[in-house]
Amino acid sequence: MDQTDWRILAELQQDGRLSFNELARRVTLSAPAVAERVRRLERDGVIDGYRATVNPGKAGLPFTAFVQMRCMLGRCLLKTTAADEFPEIVEIHRLSGRACTMLKVRAASMAHFEGLVERLGEHAELDTHVVLSTPFEGRPVSADAIRARPVTPSEGWTTS
């Protein structure tokens, strides 16, 4: 990917509904050239879709939490349950370490969340983390994030 691809991605992450003509104007290419680059980014899986950003609170799900799971042997949620049994789960992350899974969930209320925790508890030991607020979310993917940054040298422990 070159700098032009990254500029196209930056624009589309800001507004996925841009026309090829408008996108071309913003990245100073012709519309056919932009269309070809976008198609290639889609074909290569760099762009994996276009979605509406929904405000969960205004859609009736103002309550967000993260749930760490330590699955019980033979009762792992990911191996024993269909996703449609838990529509509150919006993200699932497999982890290393003591917990095996981190869920991001949304609920309509504390009572709704409590019921979800009871159902999830059949599959694992849980640690729940209620989100008080989300001051930052949805950072766009950018070339800056993949640039190598050196590790800070340690001035700490030494042997004599």
DSSP file (Angstrom, degrees, kcal/mol; ACC not computed):
  #  RESIDUE AA STRUCTURE BP1 BP2  ACC     N-H-->O    O-->H-N    N-H-->O    O-->H-N    TCO  KAPPA ALPHA  PHI   PSI    X-CA   Y-CA   Z-CA
    1    1 A M              0   0    0      0, 0.0     2,-0.2     0, 0.0     0, 0.0   0.000 360.0 360.0 360.0 136.3    0.0    0.0    0.0
    2    2 A D     >  -     0   0    0      1,-0.0     4,-2.0     0, 0.0     5,-0.2  -0.458 360.0 -89.2-104.8-178.7    1.3    3.4   -0.9
    3    3 A Q  H  > S+     0   0    0      1,-0.2     4,-2.2     2,-0.2     5,-0.2   0.837 125.1  56.6 -61.2 -34.3    0.5    6.9    0.5
    4    4 A T  H  > S+     0   0    0      2,-0.2     4,-2.5     1,-0.2    -1,-0.2   0.916 105.3  51.0 -65.3 -42.4   -2.4    7.4   -1.9
    5    5 A D  H  > S+     0   0    0      1,-0.2     4,-2.7     2,-0.2    -2,-0.2   0.925 110.5  49.7 -58.3 -43.6   -4.0    4.2   -0.7
    6    6 A W  H  X S+     0   0    0     -4,-2.0     4,-2.5     2,-0.2    -2,-0.2   0.882 109.6  50.8 -64.9 -37.2   -3.7    5.4    2.9
    7    7 A R  H  X S+     0   0    0     -4,-2.2     4,-2.3     2,-0.2    -1,-0.2   0.909 110.6  49.6 -65.6 -40.7   -5.2    8.8    1.9
    8    8 A I  H  X S+     0   0    0     -4,-2.5     4,-2.6     2,-0.2    -2,-0.2   0.931 111.7  48.7 -61.5 -45.5   -8.1    7.0    0.3
    9    9 A L  H  X S+     0   0    0     -4,-2.7     4,-2.4     1,-0.2    -2,-0.2   0.906 109.5  52.5 -61.8 -41.4   -8.6    4.9    3.4
   10   10 A A  H  X S+     0   0    0     -4,-2.5     4,-1.3     1,-0.2    -1,-0.2   0.930 111.9  45.6 -60.8 -45.2   -8.5    8.0    5.6
   11   11 A E  H  X S+     0   0    0     -4,-2.3     4,-2.2     1,-0.2     3,-0.3   0.924 113.8  48.1 -64.6 -44.4  -11.2    9.7    3.6
   12   12 A L  H  < S+     0   0    0     -4,-2.6    -1,-0.2     1,-0.2    -2,-0.2   0.833 107.9  55.3 -68.3 -31.1  -13.4    6.6    3.4
   13   13 A Q  H  < S+     0   0    0     -4,-2.4     3,-0.2    -5,-0.2    -1,-0.2   0.807 110.7  46.4 -70.4 -27.2  -13.1    6.0    7.2
   14   14 A Q  H  < S+     0   0    0     -4,-1.3     2,-0.2    -3,-0.3    -2,-0.2   0.874 137.6   3.8 -76.5 -39.3  -14.3    9.6    7.7
   15   15 A D    ><  -     0   0    0     -4,-2.2     3,-1.4    -5,-0.1    -1,-0.3  -0.744  59.3-174.4-152.2  96.1  -17.2    9.2    5.2
   16   16 A G  T 3  S+     0   0    0      1,-0.3    -4,-0.1    -3,-0.2    -3,-0.1   0.522  82.6  67.4 -69.8  -5.5  -17.8    5.8    3.6
   17   17 A R  T 3   +     0   0    0     -5,-0.1    -1,-0.3     2,-0.0    -5,-0.1   0.297  68.9 131.2 -98.6   9.2  -20.5    7.3    1.4
   18   18 A L    <   -     0   0    0     -3,-1.4     2,-0.1    -7,-0.1    -3,-0.0  -0.346  58.0-123.6 -61.9 140.2  -18.2    9.4   -0.7
   19   19 A S     >  -     0   0    0      1,-0.1     4,-2.7    -2,-0.0     5,-0.2  -0.424  23.2-112.2 -74.3 160.0  -18.7    9.2   -4.4
   20   20 A F  H  > S+     0   0    0      1,-0.2     4,-2.6     2,-0.2     5,-0.2   0.866 119.0  55.5 -61.4 -34.8  -15.7    8.2   -6.5
   21   21 A N  H  > S+     0   0    0      2,-0.2     4,-2.1     1,-0.2    -1,-0.2   0.939 111.3  41.7 -63.4 -46.8  -15.8   11.7   -8.0
   22   22 A E  H  > S+     0   0    0      2,-0.2     4,-2.2     1,-0.2    -2,-0.2   0.913 115.2  50.3 -67.8 -42.0  -15.6   13.4   -4.6
   23   23 A L  H  X S+     0   0    0     -4,-2.7     4,-1.8     1,-0.2    -2,-0.2   0.914 109.9  51.4 -61.1 -42.7  -13.0   10.9   -3.3
   24   24 A A  H  X>S+     0   0    0     -4,-2.6     5,-2.0    -5,-0.2     4,-0.7   0.907 108.6  51.4 -60.5 -43.1  -10.9   11.6   -6.5
   25   25 A R  H ><5S+     0   0    0     -4,-2.1     3,-0.5     1,-0.2    -1,-0.2   0.913 110.6  48.9 -60.1 -42.9  -11.1   15.3   -5.9
   26   26 A R  H 3<5S+     0   0    0     -4,-2.2    -1,-0.2     1,-0.2    -2,-0.2   0.806 119.7  35.6 -70.7 -29.5   -9.9   14.9   -2.3
   27   27 A V  H 3<5S-     0   0    0     -4,-1.8    -1,-0.2    -5,-0.2    -2,-0.2   0.315 109.8-119.1-106.6   8.2   -6.9   12.7   -3.1
   28   28 A T  T <<5S+     0   0    0     -4,-0.7     2,-0.3    -3,-0.5    -3,-0.2   0.915  72.5 115.0  53.7  54.3   -6.1   14.4   -6.4
   29   29 A L  S   <S-     0   0    0     -5,-2.0    -1,-0.2    -6,-0.1     2,-0.1  -0.854  72.1 -89.5-132.4 171.7   -6.6   11.5   -8.8
   30   30 A S     >  -     0   0    0     -2,-0.3     4,-2.3     1,-0.1     5,-0.2  -0.497  37.4-114.6 -78.0 156.5   -9.1   10.7  -11.5
   31   31 A A  H  > S+     0   0    0      1,-0.2     4,-2.8     2,-0.2     5,-0.2   0.903 116.4  51.5 -59.5 -43.2  -12.4    9.0  -10.6
   32   32 A P  H  > S+     0   0    0      0, 0.0     4,-2.2     0, 0.0    -1,-0.2   0.892 110.0  49.9 -62.3 -37.1  -11.5    5.9  -12.6
   33   33 A A  H  > S+     0   0    0      2,-0.2     4,-2.0     1,-0.2    -2,-0.2   0.909 112.7  46.6 -66.5 -41.3   -8.1    5.6  -10.9
   34   34 A V  H  X S+     0   0    0     -4,-2.3     4,-2.9     2,-0.2     5,-0.2   0.920 110.6  53.0 -65.0 -43.9   -9.8    6.0   -7.5
   35   35 A A  H  X S+     0   0    0     -4,-2.8     4,-2.5     1,-0.2    -2,-0.2   0.911 109.7  48.6 -58.9 -42.8  -12.4    3.4   -8.4
   36   36 A E  H  X S+     0   0    0     -4,-2.2     4,-2.2     2,-0.2    -1,-0.2   0.904 112.2  48.4 -64.7 -41.4   -9.7    0.9   -9.4
   37   37 A R  H  X S+     0   0    0     -4,-2.0     4,-2.6     2,-0.2    -2,-0.2   0.922 112.2  48.6 -65.7 -42.8   -7.8    1.5   -6.1
   38   38 A V  H  X S+     0   0    0     -4,-2.9     4,-2.4     2,-0.2    -2,-0.2   0.924 111.0  50.6 -63.4 -43.6  -10.9    1.1   -4.0
   39   39 A R  H  X S+     0   0    0     -4,-2.5     4,-3.0    -5,-0.2    -1,-0.2   0.901 111.4  48.7 -60.4 -40.6  -11.8   -2.1   -5.8
   40   40 A R  H  X S+     0   0    0     -4,-2.2     4,-2.6     2,-0.2     6,-0.3   0.915 110.4  50.4 -65.3 -42.9   -8.3   -3.5   -5.2
   41   41 A L  H  <>S+     0   0    0     -4,-2.6     6,-1.7     2,-0.2     5,-1.6   0.878 114.1  45.8 -62.8 -37.1   -8.5   -2.5   -1.5
   42   42 A E  H ><5S+     0   0    0     -4,-2.4     3,-1.3     4,-0.2    -2,-0.2   0.939 113.0  48.8 -67.8 -47.8  -11.8   -4.3   -1.3
   43   43 A R  H 3<5S+     0   0    0     -4,-3.0    -2,-0.2     1,-0.3    -1,-0.2   0.871 111.2  50.4 -60.4 -38.5  -10.6   -7.4   -3.3
   44   44 A D  T 3<5S-     0   0    0     -4,-2.6    -1,-0.3    -5,-0.2    -2,-0.2   0.493 115.4-116.2 -80.2  -3.5   -7.5   -7.6   -1.0
   45   45 A G  T < 5S+     0   0    0     -3,-1.3    -3,-0.2     2,-0.3    -2,-0.1   0.523  84.4 118.8  82.6   4.6   -9.6   -7.4    2.1
   46   46 A V  S   <S+     0   0    0     -5,-1.6     2,-0.7    -6,-0.3    -4,-0.2   0.938  81.9  41.9 -67.0 -45.7   -8.2   -4.1    3.3
   47   47 A I  S    S+     0   0    0     -6,-1.7    -2,-0.3    -9,-0.2    -1,-0.2  -0.913  73.4 175.9 -97.2 115.3  -11.7   -2.7    3.0
   48   48 A D        -     0   0    0     -2,-0.7     2,-0.3     1,-0.3    -1,-0.1   0.316  55.8 -40.0-107.7  10.1  -14.0   -5.3    4.4
   49   49 A G        -     0   0    0      2,-0.0     2,-0.4     0, 0.0    -1,-0.3  -0.876  50.6-102.2 156.1 175.6  -17.3   -3.5    4.3
   50   50 A Y        +     0   0    0     -2,-0.3     2,-0.3    -3,-0.1    -3,-0.0  -0.999  40.0 176.5-131.0 130.3  -19.2   -0.2    4.7
   51   51 A R        -     0   0    0     -2,-0.4     2,-0.3     0, 0.0   -35,-0.2  -0.937  31.5-115.4-137.3 154.4  -21.4    0.3    7.8
   52   52 A A        -     0   0    0     -2,-0.3     2,-0.7   -36,-0.0    -2,-0.0  -0.681  31.4-127.4 -81.4 143.3  -23.6    2.9    9.5
   53   53 A T        -     0   0    0     -2,-0.3     2,-0.4     2,-0.0    -1,-0.0  -0.857  29.1-161.7 -92.8 117.0  -22.3    4.1   12.9
   54   54 A V        -     0   0    0     -2,-0.7     3,-0.1     5,-0.0     5,-0.0  -0.843  19.2-131.3-105.3 134.1  -25.2    3.7   15.3
   55   55 A N     >  -     0   0    0     -2,-0.4     4,-1.3     1,-0.2     3,-0.2  -0.747  19.0-158.1 -79.6 108.4  -25.4    5.5   18.7
   56   56 A P  T  4>S+     0   0    0      0, 0.0     5,-3.3     0, 0.0    -1,-0.2   0.858  87.5  54.9 -61.7 -35.9  -26.2    2.6   21.0
   57   57 A G  T >45S+     0   0    0      1,-0.2     3,-1.2     3,-0.2     6,-0.1   0.921 110.4  44.6 -62.7 -44.0  -27.7    4.8   23.7
   58   58 A K  T 345S+     0   0    0      1,-0.3    -1,-0.2    -3,-0.2    -3,-0.0   0.707 108.9  58.8 -73.3 -19.0  -30.1    6.4   21.3
   59   59 A A  T 3<5S-     0   0    0     -4,-1.3    -1,-0.3     2,-0.1    -2,-0.2   0.344 129.0 -94.2 -90.3   6.5  -30.9    3.0   19.9
   60   60 A G  T < 5S+     0   0    0     -3,-1.2    -3,-0.2    -5,-0.1    -2,-0.1   0.561 102.7  97.9  97.4   9.1  -32.1    1.8   23.4
   61   61 A L      < +     0   0    0     -5,-3.3    47,-0.2    -6,-0.2    -3,-0.1  -0.583  32.6 150.6-127.3  70.6  -28.8    0.2   24.6
   62   62 A P        +     0   0    0      0, 0.0     2,-0.6     0, 0.0    -5,-0.2   0.604  49.6  86.7 -78.3 -10.4  -27.1    2.8   26.8
   63   63 A F  E     +A  107   0A   0     44,-2.2    44,-2.7    -7,-0.1     2,-0.4  -0.811  54.8 179.4-100.4 120.9  -25.4    0.3   29.1
   64   64 A T  E     +A  106   0A   0     -2,-0.6    67,-2.5    67,-0.4     2,-0.3  -0.944   5.7 163.4-121.0 141.9  -21.9   -1.0   28.0
   65   65 A A  E     -AB 105 130A   0     40,-2.0    40,-2.9    -2,-0.4     2,-0.4  -0.982  30.6-132.9-149.2 159.3  -19.7   -3.4   29.8
   66   66 A F  E     -AB 104 129A   0     63,-2.7    63,-2.7    -2,-0.3     2,-0.5  -0.944  20.8-161.0-111.2 139.1  -16.7   -5.7   29.2
   67   67 A V  E     -AB 103 128A   0     36,-2.4    36,-2.7    -2,-0.4     2,-0.4  -0.970   4.0-156.5-126.4 116.6  -16.9   -9.2   30.5
   68   68 A Q  E     -AB 102 127A   0     59,-3.1    59,-2.0    -2,-0.5     2,-0.4  -0.766  17.2-159.4 -88.5 136.5  -13.8  -11.3   31.1
   69   69 A M  E     -AB 101 126A   0     32,-3.0    31,-2.4    -2,-0.4    32,-1.6  -0.947  23.4-168.2-121.7 138.1  -14.4  -15.0   31.0
   70   70 A R  E     - B   0 125A   0     55,-2.3    55,-2.2    -2,-0.4    29,-0.1  -0.894  36.5-138.6-116.3  95.1  -12.5  -18.0   32.3
   71   71 A C  E     - B   0 124A   0     -2,-0.5     2,-0.3    53,-0.2    53,-0.3  -0.165   6.7-122.4 -63.8 144.3  -14.4  -20.8   30.6
   72   72 A M    >   -     0   0    0     51,-2.2     3,-2.6     3,-0.2     4,-0.3  -0.613  44.3 -86.0 -81.5 144.4  -15.2  -24.0   32.4
   73   73 A L  T 3  S+     0   0    0      1,-0.3    -1,-0.1    -2,-0.3    51,-0.0  -0.271 113.6   3.2 -53.7 125.0  -13.9  -27.2   30.9
   74   74 A G  T 3  S+     0   0    0      1,-0.1    -1,-0.3    -3,-0.1    -2,-0.0   0.473 118.7  79.9  77.4   2.7  -16.4  -28.4   28.3
   75   75 A R    <   +     0   0    0     -3,-2.6    -3,-0.2    48,-0.2    -2,-0.2   0.154  54.7 152.1-125.1  18.7  -18.7  -25.4   28.7
   76   76 A C    >>  -     0   0    0     -4,-0.3     4,-1.7     1,-0.2     3,-1.3  -0.278  44.7-139.1 -57.3 127.4  -16.9  -22.7   26.6
   77   77 A L  H 3> S+     0   0    0      1,-0.3     4,-1.4     2,-0.2     3,-0.2   0.868 101.8  55.5 -53.4 -40.9  -19.4  -20.2   25.3
   78   78 A L  H 34 S+     0   0    0      1,-0.2    -1,-0.3     2,-0.2     5,-0.1   0.699 116.3  36.3 -71.0 -18.2  -17.6  -20.1   21.9
   79   79 A K  H <4 S+     0   0    0     -3,-1.3    -1,-0.2     3,-0.1    -2,-0.2   0.581 124.5  36.0-108.7 -13.4  -17.9  -23.9   21.5
   80   80 A T  H  < S+     0   0    0     -4,-1.7     2,-0.4    -3,-0.2    -2,-0.2   0.475 105.9  62.1-119.7  -4.1  -21.3  -24.6   23.0
   81   81 A T     <  -     0   0    0     -4,-1.4     2,-0.3    -5,-0.2    -1,-0.1  -0.954  68.7-127.0-134.1 143.6  -23.6  -21.7   22.2
   82   82 A A    >   -     0   0    0     -2,-0.4     3,-1.8     1,-0.1     4,-0.3  -0.636  27.2-123.2 -84.0 146.0  -25.0  -20.0   19.1
   83   83 A A  G >  S+     0   0    0     -2,-0.3     3,-1.9     1,-0.3     6,-0.2   0.828 107.5  65.0 -59.3 -34.1  -24.4  -16.3   18.7
   84   84 A D  G 3  S+     0   0    0      1,-0.3    -1,-0.3     2,-0.1    -2,-0.0   0.621  89.0  68.3 -71.2  -8.6  -28.1  -15.5   18.4
   85   85 A E  G <  S+     0   0    0     -3,-1.8    -1,-0.3     1,-0.2    -2,-0.2   0.661 108.3  38.4 -77.1 -15.6  -28.6  -16.7   22.0
   86   86 A F    X   +     0   0    0     -3,-1.9     3,-1.7    -4,-0.3    -1,-0.2  -0.593  63.2 162.8-132.8  71.2  -26.7  -13.7   23.2
   87   87 A P  T 3  S+     0   0    0      0, 0.0    -1,-0.1     0, 0.0    -3,-0.1   0.672  71.2  72.3 -66.6 -13.5  -27.6  -10.7   21.0
   88   88 A E  T 3  S+     0   0    0     -3,-0.1    18,-2.1    17,-0.1     2,-0.5   0.728  75.8  93.8 -71.5 -21.2  -26.1   -8.4   23.7
   89   89 A I  E <   +C  105   0A   0     -3,-1.7    16,-0.2    16,-0.2     3,-0.1  -0.621  43.3 167.6 -77.9 120.3  -22.6   -9.5   22.7
   90   90 A V  E     +     0   0A   0     14,-2.9     2,-0.3    -2,-0.5    15,-0.2   0.606  66.1  22.7-107.5 -16.9  -21.2   -7.0   20.2
   91   91 A E  E     -C  104   0A   0     13,-1.4    13,-2.0     2,-0.0     2,-0.4  -0.993  57.8-166.5-147.3 146.2  -17.5   -8.1   20.3
   92   92 A I  E     -C  103   0A   0     -2,-0.3     2,-0.4    11,-0.2    11,-0.2  -0.995   9.0-176.5-132.8 128.4  -15.7  -11.3   21.2
   93   93 A H  E     -C  102   0A   0      9,-2.6     9,-2.9    -2,-0.4     2,-0.3  -0.992  19.5-140.4-126.2 127.8  -11.9  -11.4   21.7
   94   94 A R  E     -C  101   0A   0     -2,-0.4     2,-0.3     7,-0.2     7,-0.3  -0.703  30.2-159.9 -83.1 138.3   -9.9  -14.5   22.5
   95   95 A L        -     0   0    0      5,-2.7     2,-0.2    -2,-0.3    -1,-0.0  -0.774  19.2-133.8-120.6 158.7   -7.2  -13.8   25.1
   96   96 A S  S    S+     0   0    0     -2,-0.3     3,-0.3     5,-0.0     2,-0.2  -0.652  72.8  41.1 -95.1 166.6   -3.9  -15.1   26.4
   97   97 A G  S    S-     0   0    0     -2,-0.2    -2,-0.1     1,-0.2     0, 0.0  -0.534 115.9 -30.4  95.0-162.9   -3.4  -15.3   30.1
   98   98 A R  S    S+     0   0    0     -2,-0.2     2,-0.3     2,-0.0    -1,-0.2   0.896 124.2  60.8 -64.9 -44.3   -5.8  -16.3   32.9
   99   99 A A        -     0   0    0     -3,-0.3   -29,-0.3     1,-0.1     3,-0.1  -0.651  65.9-162.9 -83.9 142.7   -9.0  -15.2   31.1
  100  100 A C        +     0   0    0    -31,-2.4    -5,-2.7    -2,-0.3     2,-0.3   0.707  68.9  26.7 -96.8 -22.8   -9.7  -16.9   27.8
  101  101 A T  E     -AC  69  94A   0    -32,-1.6   -32,-3.0    -7,-0.3     2,-0.5  -0.996  54.8-158.7-145.8 143.3  -12.2  -14.5   26.4
  102  102 A M  E     -AC  68  93A   0     -9,-2.9    -9,-2.6    -2,-0.3     2,-0.4  -0.995  17.7-165.9-121.6 126.4  -13.2  -10.8   26.6
  103  103 A L  E     -AC  67  92A   0    -36,-2.7   -36,-2.4    -2,-0.5     2,-0.5  -0.868  13.9-152.2-108.8 143.4  -16.7   -9.8   25.6
  104  104 A K  E     -AC  66  91A   0    -13,-2.0   -14,-2.9    -2,-0.4   -13,-1.4  -0.981  28.6-177.7-107.5 125.2  -18.0   -6.3   24.9
  105  105 A V  E     -AC  65  89A   0    -40,-2.9   -40,-2.0    -2,-0.5     2,-0.4  -0.874  19.5-155.7-126.0 155.9  -21.7   -6.3   25.6
  106  106 A R  E     +A   64   0A   0    -18,-2.1     2,-0.3    -2,-0.3   -42,-0.2  -0.984  16.8 176.9-128.7 141.9  -24.6   -3.7   25.4
  107  107 A A  E     -A   63   0A   0    -44,-2.7   -44,-2.2    -2,-0.4     3,-0.1  -0.946  37.2-126.7-142.5 161.5  -27.8   -3.8   27.5
  108  108 A A  S    S-     0   0    0     -2,-0.3     2,-0.3   -47,-0.2    -1,-0.1   0.742  88.5 -11.6 -79.4 -25.1  -30.9   -1.7   28.0
  109  109 A S  S  > S-     0   0    0    -46,-0.1     4,-2.3     1,-0.1    -1,-0.1  -0.957  74.2 -90.7-162.7 173.3  -30.5   -1.5   31.7
  110  110 A M  H  > S+     0   0    0     -2,-0.3     4,-2.7     2,-0.2     5,-0.2   0.885 125.5  53.1 -63.1 -39.1  -28.7   -2.7   34.8
  111  111 A A  H  > S+     0   0    0      2,-0.2     4,-2.1     1,-0.2    -1,-0.2   0.909 108.5  49.5 -63.7 -41.6  -31.4   -5.4   35.2
  112  112 A H  H  > S+     0   0    0      2,-0.2     4,-2.0     1,-0.2    -2,-0.2   0.931 112.2  48.2 -60.4 -46.3  -30.9   -6.5   31.6
  113  113 A F  H  X S+     0   0    0     -4,-2.3     4,-2.7     1,-0.2    -2,-0.2   0.897 108.3  54.6 -62.0 -41.4  -27.1   -6.7   32.2
  114  114 A E  H  X S+     0   0    0     -4,-2.7     4,-2.1     1,-0.2    -1,-0.2   0.912 108.2  48.9 -60.0 -42.9  -27.7   -8.7   35.4
  115  115 A G  H  X S+     0   0    0     -4,-2.1     4,-2.0     2,-0.2    -1,-0.2   0.890 110.4  51.2 -63.4 -39.2  -29.7  -11.2   33.5
  116  116 A L  H  X S+     0   0    0     -4,-2.0     4,-2.9     2,-0.2     5,-0.2   0.922 108.0  52.1 -63.0 -44.2  -27.0  -11.5   30.9
  117  117 A V  H  X S+     0   0    0     -4,-2.7     4,-2.2     1,-0.2    -2,-0.2   0.897 107.9  52.2 -60.8 -40.3  -24.4  -12.1   33.6
  118  118 A E  H  < S+     0   0    0     -4,-2.1     4,-0.4     2,-0.2    -1,-0.2   0.924 112.3  45.3 -61.3 -43.9  -26.5  -14.9   35.0
  119  119 A R  H >< S+     0   0    0     -4,-2.0     3,-1.1     1,-0.2    -2,-0.2   0.905 114.4  47.6 -67.1 -41.4  -26.8  -16.6   31.6
  120  120 A L  H >X S+     0   0    0     -4,-2.9     3,-2.3     1,-0.2     4,-0.9   0.836  99.5  69.6 -67.6 -31.6  -23.0  -16.1   30.9
  121  121 A G  T 3< S+     0   0    0     -4,-2.2    -1,-0.2     1,-0.3    -2,-0.2   0.665  84.7  69.5 -62.2 -16.6  -22.2  -17.5   34.3
  122  122 A E  T <4 S+     0   0    0     -3,-1.1    -1,-0.3    -4,-0.4    -2,-0.2   0.662 107.5  38.1 -71.6 -15.1  -23.4  -20.9   33.2
  123  123 A H  T <4 S-     0   0    0     -3,-2.3   -51,-2.2     1,-0.2     2,-0.3   0.635 123.9  -6.2-109.5 -19.9  -20.3  -21.0   30.9
  124  124 A A  E  < S-B   71   0A   0     -4,-0.9     2,-0.4   -53,-0.3    -1,-0.2  -0.988  71.0 -85.9-165.4 163.8  -17.5  -19.4   32.8
  125  125 A E  E     -B   70   0A   0    -55,-2.2   -55,-2.3    -2,-0.3     2,-0.4  -0.722  56.2-149.3 -77.0 139.6  -16.2  -17.6   35.8
  126  126 A L  E     -B   69   0A   0     -2,-0.4     2,-0.4   -57,-0.2   -57,-0.2  -0.876  27.9-169.7-121.3 146.6  -16.7  -13.9   35.1
  127  127 A D  E     -B   68   0A   0    -59,-2.0   -59,-3.1    -2,-0.4     2,-0.3  -0.990  24.2-157.9-123.6 121.7  -15.1  -10.6   35.8
  128  128 A T  E     -B   67   0A   0     -2,-0.4     2,-0.4   -61,-0.2   -61,-0.2  -0.793  12.3-168.8-106.7 146.5  -17.4   -7.7   34.8
  129  129 A H  E     -B   66   0A   0    -63,-2.7   -63,-2.7    -2,-0.3     2,-0.3  -0.917  13.1-150.7-135.1 104.2  -16.3   -4.1   34.0
  130  130 A V  E     -B   65   0A   0     -2,-0.4     2,-0.5   -65,-0.2   -65,-0.2  -0.600  17.8-127.9 -78.5 131.8  -19.1   -1.6   33.6
  131  131 A V        -     0   0    0    -67,-2.5   -67,-0.4    -2,-0.3     3,-0.1  -0.695  21.5-173.7 -82.0 122.4  -18.2    1.3   31.3
  132  132 A L        -     0   0    0     -2,-0.5     2,-0.3     1,-0.4    -1,-0.2   0.875  69.7 -21.1 -82.2 -41.2  -18.9    4.7   33.0
  133  133 A S        -     0   0    0    -69,-0.0    -1,-0.4     0, 0.0     0, 0.0  -0.973  52.2-134.9-160.2 163.5  -18.2    6.7   29.9
  134  134 A T        +     0   0    0     -2,-0.3     3,-0.1    -3,-0.1    -3,-0.0  -0.810  23.7 171.2-127.2  89.3  -16.3    6.4   26.5
  135  135 A P  S    S+     0   0    0      0, 0.0     2,-0.3     0, 0.0    -1,-0.1   0.699  73.6  26.7 -73.3 -17.0  -14.3    9.5   25.9
  136  136 A F        +     0   0    0      3,-0.0     2,-0.3     0, 0.0     3,-0.1  -0.972  70.0 147.1-149.4 129.4  -12.5    8.0   22.9
  137  137 A E        +     0   0    0     -2,-0.3    -3,-0.0    -3,-0.1     0, 0.0  -0.986  50.3  33.3-157.3 149.4  -13.6    5.3   20.5
  138  138 A G        -     0   0    0     -2,-0.3    -1,-0.1     1,-0.2     3,-0.1   0.857  59.3-172.2  77.9  37.5  -13.2    4.4   16.8
  139  139 A R        -     0   0    0      1,-0.1    -1,-0.2    -3,-0.1     3,-0.1  -0.436  29.1-115.8 -61.3 131.3   -9.8    5.5   15.9
  140  140 A P        -     0   0    0      0, 0.0     2,-0.3     0, 0.0    -1,-0.1  -0.336  28.3-105.5 -65.1 150.3   -9.3    5.1   12.2
  141  141 A V        +     0   0    0   -132,-0.1     2,-0.3    -3,-0.1  -128,-0.1  -0.630  51.8 174.3 -73.5 131.9   -6.6    2.7   11.0
  142  142 A S    >   -     0   0    0     -2,-0.3     3,-1.0     1,-0.1     4,-0.4  -0.941  47.8-113.4-140.6 162.1   -3.7    4.7    9.7
  143  143 A A  G >> S+     0   0    0     -2,-0.3     3,-1.3     1,-0.2     4,-0.6   0.807 111.4  68.9 -62.3 -30.2   -0.1    4.2    8.4
  144  144 A D  G >4 S+     0   0    0      1,-0.3     3,-0.7     2,-0.2    -1,-0.2   0.839  92.0  59.6 -58.4 -33.5    1.2    5.9   11.6
  145  145 A A  G <4 S+     0   0    0     -3,-1.0    -1,-0.3     1,-0.2    -2,-0.2   0.721 106.3  46.4 -70.8 -20.5    0.0    3.0   13.7
  146  146 A I  G <4 S+     0   0    0     -3,-1.3    -1,-0.2    -4,-0.4     2,-0.2   0.492  81.7 112.5-102.4  -2.8    2.3    0.5   11.8
  147  147 A R  S << S-     0   0    0     -3,-0.7     2,-0.1    -4,-0.6    -3,-0.0  -0.507  77.4-108.5 -68.7 134.8    5.5    2.5   11.8
  148  148 A A        -     0   0    0     -2,-0.2    -1,-0.1     1,-0.0    -2,-0.1  -0.405  33.0-165.3 -65.9 135.2    8.1    0.9   13.9
  149  149 A R        -     0   0    0     -2,-0.1     3,-0.1    -3,-0.0    -1,-0.0  -0.992  23.1-117.7-122.6 128.7    8.9    2.7   17.1
  150  150 A P        -     0   0    0      0, 0.0     2,-0.2     0, 0.0     0, 0.0  -0.258  29.1-107.1 -66.7 150.8   12.0    1.7   19.0
  151  151 A V        -     0   0    0      1,-0.1     3,-0.0     3,-0.0     0, 0.0  -0.560  38.7-107.4 -73.1 138.6   11.8    0.3   22.5
  152  152 A T        -     0   0    0     -2,-0.2    -1,-0.1     1,-0.1    -3,-0.0  -0.530  39.5-114.7 -67.1 126.0   12.9    2.7   25.1
  153  153 A P        -     0   0    0      0, 0.0     2,-0.4     0, 0.0    -1,-0.1  -0.336  29.8-118.0 -64.1 144.7   16.3    1.5   26.4
  154  154 A S        +     0   0    0      1,-0.1    -3,-0.0     3,-0.0     0, 0.0  -0.675  29.7 178.6 -87.6 133.9   16.2    0.4   30.1
  155  155 A E        +     0   0    0     -2,-0.4    -1,-0.1     3,-0.0     3,-0.1   0.190  62.3  91.0-108.0  10.6   18.3    2.3   32.6
  156  156 A G  S    S+     0   0    0      1,-0.1    -2,-0.0     0, 0.0     0, 0.0   0.737  72.8  23.0 -80.9-120.4   17.0    0.0   35.3
  157  157 A W        +     0   0    0      1,-0.0     2,-0.3     0, 0.0    -1,-0.1  -0.148  62.3 169.0 -57.8 134.0   18.3   -3.3   36.7
  158  158 A T        -     0   0    0     -3,-0.1     2,-0.4     0, 0.0    -1,-0.0  -0.949  29.8-125.3-137.8 160.7   22.0   -4.1   36.2
  159  159 A T              0   0    0     -2,-0.3     0, 0.0     1,-0.1     0, 0.0  -0.859 360.0 360.0-105.5 145.9   24.3   -6.7   37.6
  160  160 A S              0   0    0     -2,-0.4    -1,-0.1     0, 0.0     0, 0.0   0.451 360.0 360.0-103.0 360.0   27.5   -5.7   39.3
